Amino acid sequence: MADLLALGLLGLLLLGAATLAAALVCATVAAGRALRRRPVPEPLPAAELPAPRLFVWLACHTPRCGHLETAHYPAGPGYVMCDQCGTHRRAPSS
């Protein structure tokens, strides 16, 4: 009788270990399939940068700019504007 009890207990332990192993294999396979089917994210669109503003370095003859060369941006046909003080002047001939 003691042998049957030990044999039954061993059978239950082996059955539990086999069930656990089968569950582990099934979970691994399911996780692999889920990761394989995961949608690939769309790449972000490229950022559109504004066109660079062209400028020329000119001596700005105002006390605020200290009569130094500062960046002057186009301000209409034939005119440029100082980036520091906002003074408008004729664009230099190229």
Secondary structure, DSSP 8 states (H G I E B T S, - for coil): -HHHHHHHHHHHHHHHHHHHHHHHHHHHHHHHHHHHHS-----------------EEEE--STTTTT-EEEEEE-STTEEEETTT--EEE----
